């Protein structure tokens, strides 16, 4: 994350929750207009970031069956 984006995030987190929710909604809606190539590039960058975090030990791995079981328990 760039320093400018970090600063923006810090400022946005100071907004009242209603304003943060509206901002989040607008930001998410803006992603609906991505081209397939833009969408693919974003997901490629995200998958690379996650893989690097996994390989460096910054995140734990879990069995898919365990993760799905935990999700089902939370949904029910």
N, C-alpha and C positions, 0 to 999 in steps of 0.2 A: 504494500500500500504506500502510495506516495505521501510525502509530508503534508502536501496540501489537502489530500483526501483525509488523512488522519486528523488534521485541524478541523475540517468540515464535519467529520464524524463527532469530534468532541463538542463542537458547537451544537450540532443537531441533537445530541443526547441531552442537552440542557433544555430543549423545547418541552412544553407540556405534552403529555402522552397523546392527547387528541391530535396535536400538530405533527408529532412523530408518526402516528398512524397514517395520517393523510399524506405525508411525505413518502412514507414507505409504499403506500398504494400507488402514488404517481410514479415512483421509481420502478416498481414492478411492472406497471402498465407499459412503461417505455421499453421494456424488454420484449414485449409482444411484437414490436416492429422490426426486430432484427432479421437480417437476411439469413438463409440457411448457412452460408459461409461464416457470417459473424457469430452465429450461435455455435457452430462447430468449433471455431477458434476459442471462444470463451470456455467451452466445456473441455477442450484439450488443455488449455492453461490450468483449469481447475483440477483436472485429473493428474496432471504433472505435479501440481502443488501438493496434492494429497499423497501421491506416491512418494514424493521426496520426504514429506513429513513421516510417512510410515517407515521408509528406509533409514531415516536418521533417528528413529525411536521416539519421535515427538508425539506419536499417537499409537494407541494399542490396536492390535487386530483382534477380531472376534469371529467365531464361526458364524456363517450366515444363519444357520438353524437357531443359534442362540439369540442372535439379534432379532430375527423374525418372531421368535417366541416372546421376547421381551416386548416387542411392539404390540403383538396381539394382546398381551396381558394389559397393557396400558389402554388399549382401545376398548376393551370389554369392561 
